[in-house]
């Protein structure tokens, strides 16, 4: 198997070196950048599999870079883990809403970082799930990894895609946030249940007015995917 490539973006060289050593020991290829501008150029040139991005950097901040990457078609599906000293819940949610797939608060252990990274990277299309799924004109094609609504392609992030795929292949059943974390994010992932609400909101926005009603809130339980009222 080809080693996954991780780009570390942090203006502090000792932190980059510590992370690089841990990732190389775990058999990842490592690229490094000390600012957002250099990082963006490296992402275009080298197409890494994951971005470890420091929140606070001189010039363009990590969260500003994350927003830019998620807006651009070529980089919208690049998984991002934010490295931040901001531990407050509101800042964590802000990072997730900017497009980050996860966050890790400094100081952190190399072991925790590698575990988080592996968890994000293994969130891929489940094996054997290759059939096209359609409901009310909303179509998901796992082979091409595309989602369309009434024939029009939708822009949808990688986590929202996995959520939608799970929902469309498990219709009419209510799932708790904990169950969705297990099924979509995978076991042993350090993610709070409120994270599910953030991605549900982003999924509904991506689906638009014609299809957001399919993702239903089940009061006191969690969420359900259904075309029934």
JOPE-V876833 format. One record per backbone hydrogen bond with DSSP energy under -0.5 kcal/mol. NH is the residue of the N-H (numbers start at 1). CO is the residue of the C=O. Records with the same first field share a line. If there is no record, write none. Layout:
NH->CO, CO
//
This chain:
6->29
7->50
8->6, 31
9->7, 52
10->8, 33
13->11
16->12
17->13
18->14
19->15
20->16
21->17
22->18
23->19
24->20
25->21
26->22
27->24
28->23
29->4
31->6
33->8
39->35
40->36
41->37
42->38
43->39
44->40
45->41
46->42
47->43
49->5
50->5
51->79
52->7
53->51, 81
54->9, 52
55->83
57->55
62->55
63->55
65->61
66->62
67->63
68->64
69->65
70->66
71->67
72->68
75->72
76->72, 73
78->75
79->49
81->51
82->80, 102
83->53
84->82, 104
87->85
92->88
93->89
94->90
95->91
96->92
97->93
98->94
99->96
100->95
101->80
102->80
104->82
106->84
113->109
114->110
115->111
116->112
117->113
118->114
119->115
120->116
121->117
122->118
123->120
124->122
129->126
130->128
133->140
135->138
138->135
139->137, 148
140->133
141->146
142->140
145->141
146->141
148->139
149->152
150->137
151->137
152->149
154->147
156->154
161->157
162->158
163->159
164->160
165->161
166->162
167->163
168->164
169->165
170->167
172->225
173->170
175->223
177->221
180->176
181->177
182->178
183->179
184->180
185->180, 181
186->181
189->186
191->189
195->192
196->193
197->193
198->194
199->195
200->196
201->197
202->198
203->199
204->200
205->201
206->202
207->203
208->204
211->208
212->208
214->211
215->212
216->214, 224
218->222
219->217
221->218
222->218
223->175
224->216
226->214, 224
//
